[in-house]
């Protein structure tokens, strides 16, 4: 693997997978540059991977997830790790879990 890219795994659940053509896991090899933050990952996912209704994933800025979507990095809430400016490391797993449900 090139030293300029990180291997990042993205897991999607709680309804987020529907935005990604029902994919529940994405392996991003040689796609995520060194120094990429969670915010930059969200922008990359919206641009290159979301298949429908990106407004359900990201807020108006396009760089942060909407309220109601929990973001975990290696099982830890990203808000505890400094928020969306947290820089991802090689081998990280980022999970997007929708906590919003119809009823």
TIRO-2110 file (N, C-alpha, C; in Angstrom, 1 decimal):
// TIRO-2110
0.8, -1.2, 0.0, N, 1, A
0.0, 0.0, 0.0, CA, 1, A
0.9, 1.2, 0.0, C, 1, A
0.5, 2.2, -0.7, N, 2, A
1.2, 3.5, -0.8, CA, 2, A
1.2, 4.2, 0.6, C, 2, A
2.3, 4.8, 0.9, N, 3, A
2.4, 5.6, 2.2, CA, 3, A
1.5, 6.8, 2.1, C, 3, A
1.0, 7.2, 1.0, N, 4, A
0.2, 8.5, 0.9, CA, 4, A
-1.3, 8.2, 1.1, C, 4, A
-1.7, 7.0, 1.3, N, 5, A
-3.1, 6.6, 1.5, CA, 5, A
-3.2, 5.7, 2.7, C, 5, A
-4.4, 5.8, 3.3, N, 6, A
-4.8, 5.0, 4.4, CA, 6, A
-5.8, 4.0, 4.0, C, 6, A
-5.8, 2.8, 4.7, N, 7, A
-6.9, 1.8, 4.5, CA, 7, A
-8.0, 2.1, 5.6, C, 7, A
-9.1, 2.5, 5.1, N, 8, A
-10.2, 2.8, 6.0, CA, 8, A
-11.4, 1.9, 5.6, C, 8, A
-12.1, 1.4, 6.6, N, 9, A
-13.3, 0.6, 6.4, CA, 9, A
-14.5, 1.5, 6.9, C, 9, A
-15.5, 1.5, 6.1, N, 10, A
-16.7, 2.2, 6.5, CA, 10, A
-17.9, 1.2, 6.7, C, 10, A
-18.5, 1.3, 7.8, N, 11, A
-19.7, 0.4, 8.1, CA, 11, A
-20.9, 1.3, 8.1, C, 11, A
-22.0, 0.8, 7.6, N, 12, A
-23.3, 1.6, 7.5, CA, 12, A
-24.4, 0.8, 8.0, C, 12, A
-25.2, 1.4, 8.9, N, 13, A
-26.4, 0.7, 9.4, CA, 13, A
-27.5, 1.7, 9.9, C, 13, A
-28.6, 1.1, 10.3, N, 14, A
-29.7, 1.9, 10.9, CA, 14, A
-30.4, 2.7, 9.8, C, 14, A
-30.2, 2.3, 8.5, N, 15, A
-30.8, 3.0, 7.4, CA, 15, A
-29.8, 3.8, 6.5, C, 15, A
-28.6, 4.0, 7.0, N, 16, A
-27.6, 4.7, 6.2, CA, 16, A
-27.2, 3.9, 5.0, C, 16, A
-27.3, 2.6, 5.1, N, 17, A
-26.9, 1.7, 4.0, CA, 17, A
-27.8, 1.9, 2.8, C, 17, A
-29.0, 2.4, 3.0, N, 18, A
-29.9, 2.6, 1.9, CA, 18, A
-29.4, 3.7, 1.0, C, 18, A
-28.7, 4.7, 1.5, N, 19, A
-28.1, 5.8, 0.7, CA, 19, A
-27.0, 5.3, -0.1, C, 19, A
-26.4, 4.1, 0.2, N, 20, A
-25.2, 3.6, -0.5, CA, 20, A
-25.6, 2.3, -1.2, C, 20, A
-26.8, 2.3, -1.8, N, 21, A
-27.2, 1.2, -2.6, CA, 21, A
-27.2, -0.1, -1.8, C, 21, A
-27.6, 0.0, -0.5, N, 22, A
-27.8, -1.1, 0.4, CA, 22, A
-26.4, -1.8, 0.8, C, 22, A
-25.3, -1.1, 0.5, N, 23, A
-24.0, -1.6, 0.9, CA, 23, A
-23.9, -1.4, 2.4, C, 23, A
-23.4, -2.4, 3.2, N, 24, A
-23.3, -2.2, 4.6, CA, 24, A
-21.8, -2.0, 5.0, C, 24, A
-20.9, -2.3, 4.1, N, 25, A
-19.4, -2.1, 4.4, CA, 25, A
-18.7, -1.7, 3.1, C, 25, A
-17.9, -0.7, 3.3, N, 26, A
-17.0, -0.2, 2.2, CA, 26, A
-15.6, -0.3, 2.6, C, 26, A
-14.8, -0.9, 1.8, N, 27, A
-13.3, -0.9, 2.0, CA, 27, A
-12.7, 0.2, 1.2, C, 27, A
-12.1, 1.2, 1.8, N, 28, A
-11.5, 2.3, 1.0, CA, 28, A
-10.0, 2.1, 1.1, C, 28, A
-9.5, 1.4, 0.1, N, 29, A
-8.1, 1.2, 0.0, CA, 29, A
-7.6, 2.2, -1.1, C, 29, A
-6.5, 2.9, -0.8, N, 30, A
-5.9, 3.8, -1.8, CA, 30, A
-6.8, 4.9, -2.2, C, 30, A
-7.7, 5.3, -1.3, N, 31, A
-8.7, 6.3, -1.6, CA, 31, A
-8.6, 7.5, -0.6, C, 31, A
-8.3, 7.2, 0.6, N, 32, A
-8.3, 8.1, 1.7, CA, 32, A
-6.8, 8.6, 1.9, C, 32, A
-6.5, 9.8, 1.6, N, 33, A
-5.1, 10.3, 1.8, CA, 33, A
-4.8, 10.4, 3.2, C, 33, A
-3.5, 10.4, 3.5, N, 34, A
-2.9, 10.6, 4.8, CA, 34, A
-3.4, 12.0, 5.3, C, 34, A
-3.8, 12.1, 6.5, N, 35, A
-4.2, 13.4, 7.1, CA, 35, A
-5.7, 13.7, 6.9, C, 35, A
-6.5, 12.7, 6.4, N, 36, A
-7.9, 12.9, 6.1, CA, 36, A
-8.6, 12.9, 7.5, C, 36, A
-9.5, 13.9, 7.6, N, 37, A
-10.3, 14.0, 8.8, CA, 37, A
-11.7, 13.3, 8.6, C, 37, A
-12.4, 13.1, 9.6, N, 38, A
-13.8, 12.5, 9.5, CA, 38, A
-14.6, 13.4, 8.6, C, 38, A
-14.5, 14.7, 8.7, N, 39, A
-15.2, 15.7, 7.9, CA, 39, A
-14.9, 15.5, 6.4, C, 39, A
-13.6, 15.4, 6.1, N, 40, A
-13.2, 15.1, 4.7, CA, 40, A
-13.7, 13.8, 4.2, C, 40, A
-13.7, 12.8, 5.1, N, 41, A
-14.2, 11.5, 4.7, CA, 41, A
-15.7, 11.6, 4.3, C, 41, A
-16.5, 12.3, 5.1, N, 42, A
-17.9, 12.6, 4.8, CA, 42, A
-18.1, 13.2, 3.4, C, 42, A
-17.3, 14.2, 3.1, N, 43, A
-17.3, 14.9, 1.8, CA, 43, A
-17.0, 13.9, 0.7, C, 43, A
-16.0, 13.0, 0.9, N, 44, A
-15.6, 12.0, -0.1, CA, 44, A
-16.7, 11.0, -0.3, C, 44, A
-17.3, 10.6, 0.8, N, 45, A
-18.4, 9.6, 0.7, CA, 45, A
-19.6, 10.2, -0.1, C, 45, A
-19.9, 11.4, 0.3, N, 46, A
-21.1, 12.1, -0.4, CA, 46, A
-20.8, 12.2, -1.9, C, 46, A
-19.6, 12.6, -2.2, N, 47, A
-19.2, 12.9, -3.7, CA, 47, A
-19.1, 11.6, -4.5, C, 47, A
-18.5, 10.5, -3.9, N, 48, A
-18.2, 9.4, -4.7, CA, 48, A
-18.9, 8.1, -4.4, C, 48, A
-19.6, 8.0, -3.3, N, 49, A
-20.3, 6.8, -2.9, CA, 49, A
-21.8, 6.8, -2.6, C, 49, A
-22.3, 7.9, -2.2, N, 50, A
-23.7, 8.0, -1.9, CA, 50, A
-24.5, 7.9, -3.3, C, 50, A
-25.4, 7.0, -3.3, N, 51, A
-26.1, 6.7, -4.6, CA, 51, A
-27.4, 7.5, -4.7, C, 51, A
-28.0, 7.8, -3.6, N, 52, A
-29.3, 8.6, -3.6, CA, 52, A
-29.5, 9.4, -2.4, C, 52, A
-30.2, 10.5, -2.5, N, 53, A
-30.5, 11.4, -1.4, CA, 53, A
-29.4, 11.8, -0.4, C, 53, A
-28.4, 12.4, -0.9, N, 54, A
-27.2, 12.7, -0.1, CA, 54, A
-27.6, 13.7, 1.1, C, 54, A
-28.7, 14.4, 0.9, N, 55, A
-29.1, 15.4, 1.9, CA, 55, A
-29.6, 14.6, 3.2, C, 55, A
-29.8, 13.3, 3.1, N, 56, A
-30.2, 12.6, 4.3, CA, 56, A
-28.9, 12.2, 5.1, C, 56, A
-27.7, 12.3, 4.5, N, 57, A
-26.5, 12.0, 5.2, CA, 57, A
-25.8, 13.2, 5.7, C, 57, A
-25.7, 14.2, 4.9, N, 58, A
-24.9, 15.4, 5.3, CA, 58, A
-25.8, 16.6, 5.5, C, 58, A
-25.2, 17.6, 6.3, N, 59, A
-25.9, 18.8, 6.6, CA, 59, A
-25.7, 19.8, 5.4, C, 59, A
-26.2, 21.0, 5.6, N, 60, A
-26.1, 22.0, 4.5, CA, 60, A
-24.7, 22.3, 4.1, C, 60, A
-23.7, 22.2, 5.1, N, 61, A
-22.3, 22.5, 4.7, CA, 61, A
-21.7, 21.4, 3.8, C, 61, A
-22.3, 20.2, 3.9, N, 62, A
-21.8, 19.1, 3.1, CA, 62, A
-20.6, 18.4, 3.6, C, 62, A
-20.1, 18.9, 4.8, N, 63, A
-18.9, 18.3, 5.4, CA, 63, A
-19.2, 17.6, 6.8, C, 63, A
-20.4, 17.6, 7.2, N, 64, A
-20.8, 17.0, 8.5, CA, 64, A
-22.0, 16.2, 8.3, C, 64, A
-22.2, 15.2, 9.1, N, 65, A
-23.4, 14.4, 9.0, CA, 65, A
-24.5, 15.1, 9.7, C, 65, A
-25.7, 14.8, 9.3, N, 66, A
-26.9, 15.4, 9.8, CA, 66, A
-27.1, 14.9, 11.3, C, 66, A
-27.8, 15.7, 12.0, N, 67, A
-28.2, 15.3, 13.4, CA, 67, A
-29.0, 14.0, 13.3, C, 67, A
-28.7, 13.1, 14.2, N, 68, A
-29.4, 11.8, 14.2, CA, 68, A
-28.6, 10.7, 13.5, C, 68, A
-27.4, 11.0, 13.0, N, 69, A
-26.5, 10.0, 12.5, CA, 69, A
-25.3, 10.0, 13.5, C, 69, A
-25.1, 8.8, 14.1, N, 70, A
-24.0, 8.6, 15.0, CA, 70, A
-22.8, 8.2, 14.2, C, 70, A
-21.7, 8.8, 14.5, N, 71, A
-20.4, 8.5, 13.8, CA, 71, A
-19.5, 7.9, 14.9, C, 71, A
-19.0, 6.7, 14.6, N, 72, A
-18.1, 6.0, 15.5, CA, 72, A
-16.8, 5.8, 14.8, C, 72, A
-15.6, 6.0, 15.4, N, 73, A
-14.3, 5.6, 14.9, CA, 73, A
-13.8, 4.5, 15.8, C, 73, A
-13.6, 3.3, 15.3, N, 74, A
-13.2, 2.2, 16.1, CA, 74, A
-14.1, 2.0, 17.3, C, 74, A
-15.4, 2.2, 17.1, N, 75, A
-16.3, 1.9, 18.2, CA, 75, A
-16.5, 3.1, 19.2, C, 75, A
-15.8, 4.2, 19.0, N, 76, A
-15.9, 5.3, 19.9, CA, 76, A
-16.6, 6.5, 19.2, C, 76, A
-17.5, 7.1, 19.9, N, 77, A
-18.2, 8.3, 19.3, CA, 77, A
-17.2, 9.4, 18.9, C, 77, A
-17.2, 9.8, 17.7, N, 78, A
-16.2, 10.8, 17.2, CA, 78, A
-16.3, 12.1, 18.0, C, 78, A
-17.4, 12.4, 18.6, N, 79, A
-17.5, 13.6, 19.4, CA, 79, A
-16.5, 13.6, 20.6, C, 79, A
-16.3, 12.4, 21.1, N, 80, A
-15.4, 12.2, 22.2, CA, 80, A
-13.9, 12.4, 21.8, C, 80, A
-13.7, 12.2, 20.5, N, 81, A
-12.4, 12.2, 19.9, CA, 81, A
-12.0, 13.5, 19.3, C, 81, A
-12.8, 14.5, 19.5, N, 82, A
-12.5, 15.9, 19.0, CA, 82, A
-13.4, 16.3, 17.9, C, 82, A
-14.4, 15.5, 17.6, N, 83, A
-15.4, 15.9, 16.6, CA, 83, A
-14.9, 15.5, 15.2, C, 83, A
-15.6, 16.1, 14.2, N, 84, A
-15.3, 15.7, 12.8, CA, 84, A
-14.0, 16.1, 12.3, C, 84, A
-13.2, 16.9, 13.1, N, 85, A
-11.9, 17.2, 12.6, CA, 85, A
-10.8, 16.1, 13.1, C, 85, A
-11.3, 15.1, 13.7, N, 86, A
-10.4, 14.0, 14.1, CA, 86, A
-9.8, 13.4, 12.8, C, 86, A
-8.5, 13.2, 12.9, N, 87, A
-7.8, 12.7, 11.7, CA, 87, A
-7.7, 11.2, 11.8, C, 87, A
-8.1, 10.5, 10.7, N, 88, A
-8.2, 9.1, 10.6, CA, 88, A
-6.8, 8.5, 10.5, C, 88, A
-6.6, 7.3, 11.0, N, 89, A
-5.4, 6.5, 11.0, CA, 89, A
-5.6, 5.3, 10.1, C, 89, A
-4.5, 4.7, 9.7, N, 90, A
-4.5, 3.5, 8.8, CA, 90, A
-5.2, 2.4, 9.6, C, 90, A
-6.1, 1.7, 9.0, N, 91, A
-6.9, 0.6, 9.6, CA, 91, A
-8.1, 1.0, 10.4, C, 91, A
-8.4, 2.3, 10.5, N, 92, A
-9.6, 2.7, 11.2, CA, 92, A
-10.9, 2.2, 10.6, C, 92, A
-11.9, 1.9, 11.5, N, 93, A
-13.2, 1.6, 11.0, CA, 93, A
-14.1, 2.7, 11.4, C, 93, A
-14.8, 3.3, 10.4, N, 94, A
-15.7, 4.4, 10.7, CA, 94, A
-17.1, 3.9, 10.5, C, 94, A
-18.0, 4.0, 11.5, N, 95, A
-19.4, 3.6, 11.4, CA, 95, A
-20.3, 4.7, 11.3, C, 95, A
-21.3, 4.7, 10.5, N, 96, A
-22.3, 5.6, 10.4, CA, 96, A
-23.6, 4.9, 10.7, C, 96, A
-24.3, 5.3, 11.8, N, 97, A
-25.5, 4.6, 12.3, CA, 97, A
-26.6, 5.7, 12.4, C, 97, A
-27.7, 5.5, 11.6, N, 98, A
-28.8, 6.4, 11.8, CA, 98, A
-29.6, 6.0, 13.0, C, 98, A
-29.9, 7.0, 13.8, N, 99, A
-30.7, 6.8, 15.0, CA, 99, A
-32.1, 7.3, 14.8, C, 99, A
-32.4, 7.7, 13.6, N, 100, A
-33.8, 8.2, 13.3, CA, 100, A
-34.6, 7.1, 12.6, C, 100, A
-35.8, 7.0, 13.1, N, 101, A
-36.7, 5.9, 12.5, CA, 101, A
-38.1, 6.5, 12.4, C, 101, A
-38.7, 6.1, 11.3, N, 102, A
-40.1, 6.5, 11.1, CA, 102, A
-41.0, 5.8, 12.1, C, 102, A
-42.2, 6.2, 12.1, N, 103, A
-43.2, 5.6, 13.0, CA, 103, A
-44.6, 6.1, 12.9, C, 103, A
END
